[in-house]
Amino acid sequence: MAQKTNFPFSIREYRPSDRPEVISLFHDGIFEHVYPAFFKAMRHQDHVGIALSISMAGYVLGGSSYFQAILFLSAWAGLIYYCCNEIYEGYMIRRMSTDMADIEANYLENPDNGFWVAETNVNGRSKVVGMVAVIGKKGEEESEKFDDWNGGVMQGESEFAQDAGDGSYGEMSHAIVTFPWRRKNLGSQLTQKALDFCKEQGCTRLVVDVSSPQTAAIALYQKLGFLQTASHSNTHANCWFSRLARINMMRMEKFI
């Protein structure tokens, strides 16, 4: 049954006919982080120093040429942008070849998983304006993942370590809301849908991985009671790309 809200949209389970809109939303939702990541990286104090040094080198090597200074600076900025783009593009390609390749088989036909969309009426036509997915996990899967992370438990370590039962939990992903429907509580409603599903499945907590440039998402999850428990710099891209882009991945969790 579709979940009604205070705004003219509803949250329901994914249907195969939603795929074109869902893939488009997924693509846009991933690539929108490239520019924020780029500007965040360029403002980092280390990068500011490098940019100034490169500009000065261009100025000197060009015989006091401002054009050469700008050219060298542009080349540096282009490299940082390329690294940011590669990280998010790599993530999208990887997900499109795994769970997003067959949403029906990976989510609808697996009782441990769920995939929902938020739709509204736009000019007399139903339109998908948001989505969220949950994959059921076991405790041992998380332990293996933590072994590969560069960070460690940052807060709430003792609380999460006392997780009872078989250690099963839900991992939320693809939580995306299209721009015109942001700041209308839809992100909170989608997250609550994921929490309700995990509770029904008997999971004790919901976890989500967020990249550091996603400041709005981080603020939302904190508002909803999620705690940051770990961080790492493994973006599955070239390690130098991650270092130059200054992107970290953060794990946030909430007990249900």
VENVENLIN-V337587 format. One record per backbone hydrogen bond with DSSP energy under -0.5 kcal/mol. CO is the residue of the C=O (numbers start at 0). NH is the residue of the N-H. If there is no record, write none. Layout:
co:CO nh:NH
co:CO nh:NH
This chain:
co:1 nh:3
co:2 nh:10
co:6 nh:4
co:6 nh:8
co:7 nh:120
co:8 nh:4
co:9 nh:11
co:9 nh:118
co:10 nh:2
co:11 nh:116
co:14 nh:17
co:15 nh:18
co:17 nh:21
co:18 nh:22
co:19 nh:23
co:20 nh:24
co:21 nh:25
co:22 nh:26
co:23 nh:27
co:24 nh:28
co:25 nh:29
co:26 nh:30
co:27 nh:31
co:29 nh:32
co:30 nh:33
co:31 nh:35
co:32 nh:36
co:33 nh:37
co:34 nh:38
co:35 nh:39
co:36 nh:40
co:37 nh:41
co:38 nh:42
co:40 nh:43
co:43 nh:47
co:44 nh:48
co:45 nh:49
co:46 nh:50
co:47 nh:51
co:48 nh:52
co:49 nh:53
co:50 nh:54
co:51 nh:55
co:52 nh:56
co:53 nh:57
co:54 nh:58
co:55 nh:59
co:56 nh:60
co:57 nh:61
co:58 nh:63
co:58 nh:64
co:59 nh:62
co:63 nh:65
co:64 nh:68
co:65 nh:69
co:66 nh:70
co:67 nh:71
co:68 nh:72
co:69 nh:73
co:70 nh:74
co:71 nh:75
co:72 nh:76
co:73 nh:77
co:74 nh:78
co:75 nh:79
co:76 nh:80
co:77 nh:81
co:78 nh:82
co:79 nh:83
co:80 nh:84
co:81 nh:85
co:82 nh:86
co:83 nh:87
co:84 nh:88
co:85 nh:89
co:86 nh:90
co:87 nh:91
co:88 nh:92
co:89 nh:93
co:90 nh:94
co:91 nh:95
co:92 nh:96
co:94 nh:97
co:94 nh:99
co:97 nh:100
co:97 nh:101
co:98 nh:101
co:101 nh:105
co:102 nh:106
co:102 nh:107
co:103 nh:108
co:106 nh:109
co:108 nh:110
co:109 nh:112
co:113 nh:133
co:114 nh:13
co:115 nh:131
co:116 nh:11
co:117 nh:128
co:117 nh:129
co:118 nh:9
co:119 nh:121
co:119 nh:126
co:120 nh:122
co:121 nh:124
co:124 nh:121
co:126 nh:119
co:126 nh:128
co:128 nh:177
co:129 nh:117
co:130 nh:175
co:131 nh:115
co:132 nh:172
co:133 nh:113
co:134 nh:170
co:136 nh:168
co:137 nh:140
co:137 nh:141
co:138 nh:142
co:139 nh:143
co:140 nh:144
co:141 nh:145
co:142 nh:146
co:143 nh:147
co:144 nh:147
co:145 nh:148
co:155 nh:159
co:156 nh:160
co:157 nh:161
co:158 nh:161
co:159 nh:162
co:163 nh:166
co:165 nh:138
co:167 nh:203
co:168 nh:136
co:169 nh:171
co:169 nh:206
co:170 nh:134
co:171 nh:208
co:172 nh:132
co:173 nh:175
co:175 nh:130
co:177 nh:180
co:178 nh:181
co:180 nh:183
co:184 nh:188
co:185 nh:189
co:186 nh:190
co:187 nh:191
co:188 nh:192
co:189 nh:193
co:190 nh:194
co:191 nh:195
co:192 nh:196
co:193 nh:197
co:194 nh:198
co:195 nh:199
co:196 nh:200
co:197 nh:202
co:198 nh:201
co:203 nh:255
co:204 nh:169
co:205 nh:253
co:206 nh:171
co:207 nh:251
co:209 nh:249
co:210 nh:213
co:212 nh:214
co:213 nh:217
co:214 nh:218
co:215 nh:219
co:216 nh:220
co:217 nh:221
co:218 nh:222
co:219 nh:223
co:220 nh:225
co:221 nh:224
co:226 nh:228
co:226 nh:252
co:228 nh:153
co:229 nh:250
co:230 nh:150
co:231 nh:248
co:232 nh:234
co:237 nh:240
co:237 nh:241
co:238 nh:242
co:239 nh:243
co:240 nh:244
co:241 nh:245
co:241 nh:246
co:245 nh:247
co:247 nh:211
co:248 nh:231
co:249 nh:209
co:249 nh:251
co:250 nh:228
co:250 nh:229
co:251 nh:207
co:252 nh:226
co:253 nh:205
